[in-house]
Amino acid sequence: MTYVFKYRRQGFFNTTKSVKVTGHNYIHDQNKMVLFKPDGSLEEIVEWSKCGVILGTDWVAVTKQRMEKDAGTSIPLNIQG
C-alpha cells in the first residue's frame, strides 16, 4: 500500500517534491518528518515546521485499509462534496 507524499518547503524557492511512500511519521522533538519508502529506505525532512504537506485521496484509501485491518471490520467513509 503506497501513496504519494507531496511537500513544499516555505521560502524563496517554493518547489513541490513528491515521494512515493508506504508511511510517514513526524518526530516532534526533532522537528523532522520521516518518510518510509517502498524499497525499505527512509528519507528524513529536517526543519519540518518550515514545510507544508499535500496528501491526496490515495492517502485516505491507504489509511482506511489500515484502519479496517486493525479493527477487523469495514469502516465507511462519510464523503461530502
C-alpha positions in Angstrom: 0.0 0.0 0.0 1.6 3.2 -1.2 0.6 6.8 -1.6 2.2 10.0 -2.8 3.5 12.3 -0.1 3.8 15.9 -1.5 5.5 18.6 0.4 6.8 22.1 -0.1 9.4 24.0 1.9 8.4 27.6 2.6 10.8 30.2 1.4 12.2 31.7 -1.7 12.2 28.5 -3.8 8.6 27.1 -3.3 9.2 23.9 -5.2 7.0 20.9 -4.5 8.5 17.5 -4.1 6.6 14.2 -4.5 7.7 11.0 -2.9 6.1 7.6 -3.2 5.9 6.2 0.4 4.4 3.4 2.4 4.1 5.6 5.5 5.3 8.7 7.3 5.9 9.8 10.9 6.5 13.2 12.4 9.1 13.3 15.2 8.1 16.4 17.2 11.1 16.8 19.5 13.5 16.7 16.5 11.2 18.7 14.2 11.5 16.2 11.3 9.3 14.1 9.1 10.4 10.6 8.3 9.2 9.0 5.1 9.1 5.2 4.7 9.8 4.2 1.0 8.5 1.0 -0.7 12.1 -0.3 -1.1 12.6 -0.1 2.7 14.7 3.0 2.7 14.0 6.2 4.7 14.0 9.9 3.8 14.2 12.5 6.5 12.9 16.0 6.1 14.5 18.3 8.6 13.0 21.6 9.9 9.6 20.2 9.1 7.9 23.3 10.7 9.1 25.2 7.6 7.2 22.8 5.3 3.7 22.2 4.1 2.1 18.9 3.1 -0.4 17.8 0.5 -2.0 14.4 1.0 -4.5 13.1 -1.6 -7.2 10.5 -1.8 -4.6 7.8 -2.2 -3.5 8.5 1.3 -7.1 8.4 2.5 -7.5 4.9 0.8 -4.4 3.6 2.5 -5.4 4.9 5.9 -8.8 3.4 5.5 -7.4 0.0 4.6 -5.0 0.1 7.6 -7.8 1.0 10.0 -10.1 -1.7 8.6 -7.3 -4.3 9.0 -6.7 -3.2 12.6 -10.4 -3.1 13.5 -11.3 -6.2 11.7 -14.4 -4.5 10.2 -15.4 -2.3 7.4 -15.2 1.4 8.0 -17.4 3.6 5.8 -16.3 7.0 4.6 -18.6 9.9 5.0 -17.8 11.8 1.8 -19.3 15.3 1.5 -19.0 17.4 -1.6 
